[in-house]
Amino acid sequence: MDKSWVLHVENFAKIKSADIRISPLMCFVGDNNSGKSYLMSLLWGILTLGKDMFPKKASESRTYKLCEEWLKDNLNKSVSITEETTQLYINWFNEMLINNKKMLLKQLFNYDVEAEKIEIRDYRRKGNILIRWDENQKRYATTKNAIIFPIQDNCTRDELLNINAYICWYILMHGIASSLYSPVVKGRRTGEPIYLPASRTGFMLTYQQLLEKSIKSSFSLTIDEGNSVLTLPYVDFLQLIIKFEPSKKAKHADIIEFIESDMTGGSINVKKEFVPDIKYKPTNTNKELPLFVSSSVVSEVSPILLTLKSNINFKSIIIEEPEAHLHPELQQKMAQVIIRLMNSGVPVWITTHSETILQHINNMIKLKKNKRSKELREEYSYKEEDLVDIKDVSMYQFSENERQRTIIEDLKSNENGFVVPTFNNALQSIVDEVYAFQED
């Protein structure tokens, strides 16, 4: 990630307030029913639905007009976007969040969820963004550090709006979400973040029945078809399954091989019919099994495999409870998958109750800093892509106060990695019981 920003919320569901700085690897830990999924869903919603908030006509608001004036002054000039100019665009985006907050939350949660404030703060970036104009350019284009526009002649206010919206979205979302004007490819825009919900195993076992009975009316990313009994991330997950298209050349082939060899002990194969028919083929056999007679490990991990095998060019992924149904040894393997995905350039954000996953992350942070890192990697069969730089990780603990409101703490790291009080306190309580209950 070449950028980061803070999502600030106040009085959102059970959450009193929160300041969440996005990072390549982000972990939400803490109490059950404390709002971890709510906040992850909101992040996903802003990355997925935020582009729909841009107005169709040029706004008369002061925040937008400042962006418009800057663009007019720099039309057809190659120029770097300064921090001051960046803040103009963030102010405009925050104004759109204010104006569209109620609709965004309703669309996202399919329910009247309240939030007093939602805004983007404290934007940081590695390197400048360059605006370039090219007479040979036919459409808007981007590189890692530049936005390229066709030369503009007699630009109307609506054309200025389109350019400004593109700049604003690039500043905030380039590299973590799809481009503002992405083409629709087989029903899904490329680059959109993937959301794998906690109850994915149940959906993997029942998706065909759900489709036959009721899910057709839910397949919309608009609020107009509000017949769904699911939140939008869940509907999107079902779309991911139903509209699965295999890729001829998987981008993450090495991670797929690791999962199939070290976790599932076999491959997930899909026959594309009206509804994809997903089967599990154990290693060293030609027999294919339906998911409902396969191990829970297979049904739990299969959505990740499908995502990696698909032709969806996703830019980020959210995984709720990646440890579900996994033995501690496989939880450690799952942590390896998460880290390798992050190191491949895909931000991974998780909610977890697994001390094993977090301890593995801490171990990989320590191994990267260790003076004997190469020697230890060979001894314990780790690769360079298994290591974690501590600056790429953020961790937030969710805890309920005496009024059953959620307080979110930004956990800091030390030489041993991240200390998670909610886990340590629970483990210490168990240890205390061990000593108390044993006979002399």
C-alpha positions as CSV (number, residue, x, y, z in Angstrom):
1,M,0.0,0.0,0.0
2,D,1.3,3.4,-1.0
3,K,-1.2,5.2,1.3
4,S,-3.1,5.0,4.5
5,W,-5.9,6.9,6.1
6,V,-8.0,6.8,9.3
7,L,-11.6,5.9,9.3
8,H,-13.2,7.9,12.1
9,V,-16.7,6.9,13.4
10,E,-18.7,8.2,16.3
11,N,-21.8,6.5,17.9
12,F,-21.9,3.8,15.2
13,A,-24.0,0.9,16.4
14,K,-22.4,-0.2,19.7
15,I,-19.2,1.6,19.0
16,K,-18.7,4.9,20.9
17,S,-15.9,6.1,18.8
18,A,-13.1,4.6,16.7
19,D,-10.1,5.7,14.7
20,I,-9.0,2.9,12.4
21,R,-5.9,3.4,10.3
22,I,-5.9,1.0,7.3
23,S,-2.7,-1.0,6.7
24,P,-1.6,-3.9,4.6
25,L,-2.4,-6.4,7.4
26,M,-5.1,-5.3,9.9
27,C,-6.6,-7.4,12.7
28,F,-9.7,-6.7,14.8
29,V,-9.7,-8.7,18.0
30,G,-11.7,-8.7,21.2
31,D,-15.1,-9.4,22.7
32,N,-17.9,-11.2,20.9
33,N,-20.8,-8.9,19.9
34,S,-18.6,-5.8,20.2
35,G,-18.9,-4.5,16.6
36,K,-15.9,-6.0,14.8
37,S,-18.0,-7.2,11.8
38,Y,-20.0,-3.9,11.8
39,L,-16.8,-1.9,11.3
40,M,-15.3,-4.3,8.8
41,S,-18.6,-4.1,6.8
42,L,-18.5,-0.4,6.9
43,L,-14.9,-0.3,5.6
44,W,-15.9,-2.7,2.8
45,G,-19.0,-0.6,2.1
46,I,-17.0,2.6,1.6
47,L,-14.5,0.8,-0.7
48,T,-17.3,-0.8,-2.7
49,L,-20.2,1.7,-2.6
50,G,-18.3,4.9,-2.1
51,K,-18.0,5.6,-5.8
52,D,-21.8,5.8,-6.1
53,M,-21.8,8.8,-3.8
54,F,-20.3,11.1,-6.4
55,P,-23.0,13.5,-7.8
56,K,-24.3,13.3,-11.3
57,K,-24.2,17.1,-11.7
58,A,-21.6,19.6,-10.6
59,S,-22.2,20.6,-7.0
60,E,-22.6,24.1,-5.7
61,S,-21.1,23.3,-2.3
62,R,-18.0,25.2,-1.3
63,T,-15.9,22.0,-0.7
64,Y,-16.5,20.9,-4.3
65,K,-16.0,24.3,-5.8
66,L,-12.5,24.5,-4.2
67,C,-11.7,21.3,-6.0
68,E,-13.2,22.6,-9.2
69,E,-11.2,25.9,-9.0
70,W,-7.9,24.0,-8.4
71,L,-8.6,21.8,-11.5
72,K,-9.4,24.8,-13.7
73,D,-6.1,26.4,-12.7
74,N,-4.2,23.3,-13.6
75,L,-6.1,22.0,-16.6
76,N,-3.7,20.6,-19.2
77,K,-0.7,21.2,-16.9
78,S,1.5,18.4,-15.5
79,V,1.4,19.0,-11.8
80,S,1.9,17.2,-8.5
81,I,-0.9,17.0,-6.0
82,T,0.2,18.7,-2.8
83,E,-0.9,17.8,0.7
84,E,-3.1,20.9,0.7
85,T,-4.8,19.9,-2.5
86,T,-5.2,16.3,-1.3
87,Q,-7.1,17.7,1.7
88,L,-9.5,19.6,-0.6
89,Y,-10.5,16.3,-2.2
90,I,-10.8,14.5,1.1
91,N,-13.0,17.3,2.5
92,W,-15.2,16.8,-0.6
93,F,-15.4,13.1,0.0
94,N,-16.3,13.6,3.6
95,E,-19.1,15.9,2.6
96,M,-20.5,13.2,0.4
97,L,-20.2,10.8,3.3
98,I,-22.3,13.2,5.4
99,N,-24.9,13.6,2.7
100,N,-25.2,9.9,1.9
101,K,-24.6,8.4,5.3
102,K,-28.1,7.2,5.9
103,M,-28.5,5.7,2.5
104,L,-25.0,4.1,2.6
105,L,-25.8,2.4,6.0
106,K,-29.2,1.2,4.9
107,Q,-27.9,-0.2,1.6
108,L,-25.0,-1.9,3.4
109,F,-26.8,-3.4,6.4
110,N,-30.4,-3.7,5.0
111,Y,-31.5,-2.2,8.3
112,D,-31.6,1.2,10.0
113,V,-28.2,1.4,11.5
114,E,-27.2,4.7,13.1
115,A,-23.9,6.5,12.9
116,E,-23.4,10.1,14.2
117,K,-20.2,10.6,12.2
118,I,-18.3,8.8,9.5
119,E,-15.3,10.5,7.9
120,I,-11.8,10.0,6.5
121,R,-8.9,11.6,8.5
122,D,-5.1,11.8,8.7
123,Y,-4.3,10.8,5.1
124,R,-0.7,9.8,4.5
125,R,1.1,8.8,1.3
126,K,4.4,7.5,0.1
127,G,5.4,9.8,-2.8
128,N,3.5,12.4,-4.7
129,I,0.6,11.9,-7.2
130,L,1.3,13.4,-10.6
131,I,-1.5,14.7,-12.9
132,R,-0.5,14.3,-16.5
133,W,-2.3,15.4,-19.8
134,D,-1.7,13.6,-23.0
135,E,-3.0,14.5,-26.5
136,N,-2.8,10.9,-27.5
137,Q,-4.8,9.6,-24.5
138,K,-8.3,8.5,-25.3
139,R,-9.6,7.8,-21.8
140,Y,-8.6,8.2,-18.2
141,A,-5.7,6.0,-17.0
142,T,-3.6,5.4,-14.0
143,T,-0.2,4.2,-12.9
144,K,1.1,3.7,-9.4
145,N,1.9,7.3,-8.9
146,A,0.1,9.2,-11.7
147,I,-3.3,9.9,-13.3
148,I,-3.3,10.5,-17.0
149,F,-6.1,12.4,-18.8
150,P,-6.7,13.4,-22.4
151,I,-6.0,17.0,-23.2
152,Q,-9.2,19.0,-22.5
153,D,-10.6,21.7,-24.8
154,N,-13.5,23.9,-23.6
155,C,-14.2,21.7,-20.6
156,T,-17.8,21.8,-19.3
157,R,-18.6,21.7,-15.5
158,D,-19.9,18.2,-15.9
159,E,-16.6,17.1,-17.6
160,L,-14.7,18.8,-14.8
161,L,-16.8,16.9,-12.3
162,N,-15.9,13.6,-13.9
163,I,-12.2,14.4,-13.8
164,N,-12.5,15.6,-10.2
165,A,-14.3,12.5,-9.1
166,Y,-11.6,10.3,-10.7
167,I,-8.9,12.3,-8.9
168,C,-10.7,12.1,-5.6
169,W,-11.3,8.3,-5.8
170,Y,-7.7,7.7,-6.9
171,I,-6.3,9.6,-4.0
172,L,-8.3,7.5,-1.5
173,M,-8.8,4.1,-3.1
174,H,-6.2,3.4,-5.8
175,G,-4.6,0.0,-5.1
176,I,-7.3,-1.1,-2.5
177,A,-10.5,-0.8,-4.5
178,S,-11.6,-0.8,-8.2
179,S,-11.2,2.2,-10.4
180,L,-14.0,4.7,-10.4
181,Y,-15.1,4.0,-14.0
182,S,-14.2,0.3,-14.1
183,P,-15.9,-1.7,-16.9
184,V,-18.3,-4.5,-15.8
185,V,-16.8,-7.9,-16.5
186,K,-19.2,-10.9,-16.2
187,G,-21.3,-9.1,-13.6
188,R,-18.6,-7.9,-11.3
189,R,-16.3,-4.9,-11.6
190,T,-12.6,-5.8,-11.4
191,G,-10.7,-4.7,-8.3
192,E,-13.6,-4.7,-5.8
193,P,-12.7,-5.9,-2.4
194,I,-13.7,-9.4,-1.4
195,Y,-15.6,-10.1,1.9
196,L,-15.5,-13.6,3.3
197,P,-18.1,-13.7,6.2
198,A,-17.8,-15.8,9.3
199,S,-20.7,-18.1,8.3
200,R,-19.2,-18.9,4.9
201,T,-19.2,-22.7,5.6
202,G,-23.0,-22.7,5.9
203,F,-23.3,-20.8,2.6
204,M,-21.0,-23.1,0.8
205,L,-23.1,-26.1,1.8
206,T,-26.5,-24.5,1.0
207,Y,-25.8,-21.9,-1.8
208,Q,-27.7,-24.0,-4.5
209,Q,-30.8,-24.3,-2.3
210,L,-30.6,-20.6,-1.4
211,L,-30.5,-19.7,-5.1
212,E,-33.4,-21.9,-6.0
213,K,-35.6,-20.5,-3.2
214,S,-34.9,-16.9,-2.6
215,I,-31.5,-15.5,-3.4
216,K,-32.3,-14.2,-6.9
217,S,-34.1,-11.2,-5.5
218,S,-31.1,-10.3,-3.4
219,F,-28.5,-10.2,-6.2
220,S,-28.3,-6.4,-6.5
221,L,-25.9,-3.8,-5.1
222,T,-28.8,-1.3,-5.0
223,I,-31.2,-0.5,-2.2
224,D,-34.2,-0.7,-4.5
225,E,-34.5,-4.5,-4.3
226,G,-34.7,-4.6,-0.6
227,N,-36.1,-8.1,-0.2
228,S,-32.9,-9.6,1.1
229,V,-32.6,-10.8,4.7
230,L,-28.9,-10.5,4.5
231,T,-26.4,-7.7,4.7
232,L,-24.8,-6.6,1.5
233,P,-21.4,-8.2,2.2
234,Y,-23.2,-11.6,2.5
235,V,-25.1,-11.0,-0.7
236,D,-21.8,-10.1,-2.4
237,F,-20.2,-13.3,-1.0
238,L,-23.1,-15.4,-2.5
239,Q,-22.6,-13.6,-5.8
240,L,-18.9,-14.6,-5.7
241,I,-19.9,-18.2,-5.5
242,I,-22.7,-18.2,-8.0
243,K,-20.8,-16.2,-10.6
244,F,-17.5,-18.0,-10.2
245,E,-15.4,-18.1,-13.3
246,P,-12.1,-19.9,-13.2
247,S,-8.9,-18.2,-14.4
248,K,-6.8,-19.9,-17.0
249,K,-3.7,-18.6,-15.2
250,A,-4.1,-18.1,-11.4
251,K,-2.2,-15.1,-10.1
252,H,-1.6,-16.7,-6.7
253,A,-0.7,-20.2,-7.9
254,D,1.9,-20.7,-5.2
255,I,-0.6,-19.9,-2.4
256,I,-3.2,-22.2,-4.0
257,E,-0.7,-25.0,-4.1
258,F,0.2,-24.3,-0.4
259,I,-3.4,-24.5,0.7
260,E,-4.2,-27.6,-1.3
261,S,-1.1,-29.5,-0.2
262,D,-0.8,-28.3,3.4
263,M,-4.3,-27.6,4.5
264,T,-7.1,-29.3,2.5
265,G,-5.1,-32.3,1.2
266,G,-6.8,-32.0,-2.2
267,S,-8.2,-29.6,-4.7
268,I,-11.4,-27.7,-5.2
269,N,-12.8,-28.0,-8.7
270,V,-15.8,-26.3,-10.3
271,K,-18.0,-27.4,-13.1
272,K,-19.7,-24.3,-14.6
273,E,-23.3,-25.0,-15.2
274,F,-26.4,-22.7,-14.4
275,V,-25.1,-22.8,-10.9
276,P,-21.4,-23.7,-10.3
277,D,-21.1,-27.3,-9.0
278,I,-18.2,-27.3,-6.5
279,K,-16.5,-30.6,-5.7
280,Y,-13.5,-31.6,-3.6
281,K,-11.0,-34.1,-5.0
282,P,-8.6,-35.6,-2.4
283,T,-5.0,-36.0,-3.4
284,N,-4.1,-39.3,-5.0
285,T,-7.6,-40.2,-6.1
286,N,-9.9,-39.4,-9.0
287,K,-13.0,-39.4,-7.0
288,E,-14.8,-36.1,-6.5
289,L,-16.8,-35.4,-3.4
290,P,-19.6,-32.8,-2.8
291,L,-18.8,-30.3,-0.1
292,F,-21.5,-31.7,2.2
293,V,-19.7,-35.0,2.7
294,S,-16.2,-33.4,2.8
295,S,-14.4,-32.2,5.9
296,S,-15.4,-28.9,7.5
297,V,-11.9,-27.8,6.8
298,V,-12.6,-28.1,3.1
299,S,-15.9,-26.2,3.2
300,E,-14.3,-23.5,5.3
301,V,-11.2,-23.0,3.2
302,S,-12.9,-23.5,-0.2
303,P,-14.1,-19.8,-0.5
304,I,-10.5,-18.6,-0.2
305,L,-9.5,-21.2,-2.9
306,L,-12.3,-20.1,-5.2
307,T,-11.3,-16.5,-4.8
308,L,-7.7,-17.2,-5.6
309,K,-8.6,-19.4,-8.6
310,S,-11.1,-16.9,-10.0
311,N,-10.6,-14.3,-12.7
312,I,-11.6,-11.6,-10.3
313,N,-8.8,-9.0,-10.0
314,F,-9.5,-8.2,-6.4
315,K,-7.4,-5.5,-4.8
316,S,-8.1,-6.3,-1.1
317,I,-9.8,-9.0,1.0
318,I,-11.6,-9.1,4.3
319,I,-11.8,-12.4,6.2
320,E,-14.0,-12.9,9.2
321,E,-12.7,-15.5,11.7
322,P,-10.2,-17.2,9.4
323,E,-9.6,-19.7,12.2
324,A,-13.1,-21.2,12.1
325,H,-13.2,-25.0,12.0
326,L,-9.4,-25.2,12.0
327,H,-7.2,-27.2,14.4
328,P,-4.4,-24.9,15.9
329,E,-1.9,-26.4,13.4
330,L,-4.1,-25.4,10.5
331,Q,-4.7,-22.0,12.1
332,Q,-1.0,-21.4,11.9
333,K,-1.1,-22.5,8.2
334,M,-4.0,-20.0,7.7
335,A,-1.9,-17.3,9.2
336,Q,0.8,-18.2,6.6
337,V,-1.7,-17.8,3.8
338,I,-2.8,-14.4,5.2
339,I,0.8,-13.1,5.4
340,R,1.7,-14.4,1.9
341,L,-1.4,-12.7,0.4
342,M,-0.4,-9.5,2.1
343,N,3.2,-9.8,0.9
344,S,1.9,-10.4,-2.7
345,G,0.4,-6.8,-2.6
346,V,-3.2,-7.6,-1.4
347,P,-4.2,-5.9,1.8
348,V,-5.8,-8.5,4.2
349,W,-8.1,-7.3,7.0
350,I,-9.3,-9.9,9.5
351,T,-11.5,-10.3,12.6
352,T,-10.3,-13.1,14.8
353,H,-10.5,-14.8,18.2
354,S,-7.4,-16.9,17.5
355,E,-4.4,-16.5,19.7
356,T,-2.6,-18.9,17.4
357,I,-3.0,-16.7,14.4
358,L,-1.9,-13.6,16.2
359,Q,1.1,-15.4,17.8
360,H,2.2,-16.6,14.4
361,I,2.1,-13.0,13.1
362,N,4.2,-12.0,16.1
363,N,6.6,-14.8,15.4
364,M,7.0,-13.8,11.8
365,I,7.7,-10.2,12.9
366,K,10.4,-11.4,15.2
367,L,11.9,-13.7,12.6
368,K,12.2,-10.9,10.1
369,K,14.2,-8.8,12.6
370,N,16.3,-11.7,13.8
371,K,20.0,-11.5,12.9
372,R,19.9,-15.2,12.1
373,S,16.7,-14.9,10.0
374,K,18.0,-16.8,7.0
375,E,19.4,-19.6,9.0
376,L,16.2,-19.9,11.1
377,R,14.0,-19.8,8.0
378,E,15.8,-22.8,6.6
379,E,15.6,-24.6,9.9
380,Y,11.8,-24.1,10.3
381,S,10.9,-24.2,6.6
382,Y,9.8,-20.6,6.1
383,K,10.3,-18.5,3.0
384,E,10.9,-14.8,2.6
385,E,7.2,-14.3,1.8
386,D,6.3,-15.7,5.2
387,L,7.9,-12.8,7.1
388,V,6.1,-9.6,8.3
389,D,7.4,-6.1,8.7
390,I,5.9,-4.7,11.8
391,K,5.2,-1.3,10.1
392,D,2.7,-3.2,7.8
393,V,0.6,-4.5,10.7
394,S,-2.1,-2.8,12.8
395,M,-4.2,-4.3,15.5
396,Y,-7.3,-3.1,17.3
397,Q,-8.9,-4.5,20.4
398,F,-12.7,-4.2,20.8
399,S,-13.9,-4.2,24.5
400,E,-17.3,-3.5,26.1
401,N,-17.5,-1.0,28.9
402,E,-19.9,-1.1,31.8
403,R,-22.6,0.6,29.7
404,Q,-22.2,-2.1,27.0
405,R,-20.7,0.4,24.6
406,T,-17.6,-0.7,22.6
407,I,-14.3,0.9,23.2
408,I,-11.6,0.4,20.6
409,E,-7.9,0.4,21.5
410,D,-5.1,0.7,19.0
411,L,-2.7,-1.9,20.3
412,K,0.9,-1.0,20.2
413,S,3.8,-3.4,19.5
414,N,7.0,-4.0,21.4
415,E,10.1,-6.1,20.7
416,N,7.9,-9.3,20.9
417,G,5.2,-8.1,18.6
418,F,1.7,-7.1,19.7
419,V,0.4,-7.7,23.2
420,V,-3.4,-8.5,23.2
421,P,-4.8,-8.0,26.7
422,T,-8.2,-9.7,25.9
423,F,-6.4,-13.0,25.1
424,N,-3.7,-12.7,27.8
425,N,-6.3,-12.1,30.5
426,A,-8.4,-15.1,29.4
427,L,-5.4,-17.4,29.3
428,Q,-4.2,-16.2,32.6
429,S,-7.6,-16.9,34.1
430,I,-7.4,-20.5,32.8
431,V,-3.9,-21.0,34.2
432,D,-5.0,-19.7,37.6
433,E,-7.7,-22.3,37.6
434,V,-5.3,-25.0,36.7
435,Y,-3.2,-24.2,39.8
436,A,-6.2,-23.7,42.0
437,F,-8.0,-27.0,41.1
438,Q,-5.1,-29.4,41.2
439,E,-4.7,-31.5,44.3
440,D,-1.7,-31.2,46.5
